[in-house]
Amino acid sequence: MKLGLIGSGFMSKTHVFGFATAARVFDLPVEIELDTIADIDAETAERARAAFGFARATGDWRDLVSDPAIGIVDITAPNALHKEMALAAIAAGKHVYCEKPLAPRAADALEMAEAAEAAGVATQVGFNYLMNPMLALARDMIAAGELGEIYSYRGVHAEDYMADPDGPFTFRHEPDGGGALADIGSHALATAEYLLGPIVRVLGDCRTLIPERSDAAGRRRRVEVDDIAHATVDFACGATGSIGANWCATGRTMQHDFEVYGTKGALRFSQERLNELHYFDAGDPAGKRGFRRIEAGPDHPPYGRFCVAPGHQIGFNDLKAIEIAGFAAAIAGAAPEPFSFRAGYRVQSLVEAIQASSRERAWVETAPA
């Protein structure tokens, strides 16, 4: 099946690495060929074609979407463009892979999900942190009752790529860009529900730290999206917790962390050391208690497909390969979609609930999961 990729930036390269790795690590039920790449103009697209190994390039994404030879459309364009591109691809009968956030507004994300479901095409939203074998282990331990009754949860996603007040105004600062909560807080929200199930109500606080930035033309632009967001959240399982998002976290390049506390034990994890999960067992004898490190290895599928030795570690691009392998299985009808457009809509609805709570200074009930 031929793939058409829209965009050639950071996430585009990650997708290319993921497709290349997935084809060699997994027994994919679908052979995916890197056929066409599209970007803002023909020259940019041609440079990306040569660098990434695509067969063809185009300066108009519509040509890619309308090409009957293309079976999968992969969208890594700016957030505000996702809806138009995805709906066009769905209307053309293509399977669609789209980076998060699925759309700037939940209503748009729902429209995209419903269109895909009506067309019967497979969809995938890029939440590859969820593909980590250590997160699967954490969820299994929680579900098995190894932590007992879950009392509380803390999740955070913090980076510093917007920390410089002299940094430029970008598409992420546009109202349709979403802000820190949608851009990286969406990861923290997805992880929280992956581990503990539905969030039923939220109390949010979203703030702009740097009110103005200069755009590429040197004009001062007002920033209306959040730079930092905090939310107290209640889960359907009875636990309470907090979610944080911050793209001005000086010194942090990848803090995607969580902590889970229960009556029998606790877990903590950091994406900065993504091959480790730390477990506290309250049943340990006095004098021997403490968090112990569980090291990723072949006993945590699909780690063993990448390396036969524990402790040698898998990386960020490998998580994308795992995500792609799941998407390929969904395209072939061999497995459910790992994180469908419907799931992407769910995350965006949580983002909007937190934003609404921040405006109203009150608790907001979330939509049913």
Helices and strands as residue ranges (DSSP letters): E 2-6, H 10-25, E 33-38, H 42-52, E 56-58, H 61-66, E 70-75, G 79-81, H 82-91, E 95-99, H 106-119, E 123-126, G 128-131, H 133-143, E 150-158, G 171-173, G 175-177, H 179-180, I 181-185, H 186-196, E 199-207, E 212-214, E 220-222, E 228-235, E 240-246, E 255-262, E 265-270, G 271-273, E 276-281, E 292-295, H 303-306, H 316-331, H 341-360, E 364-365
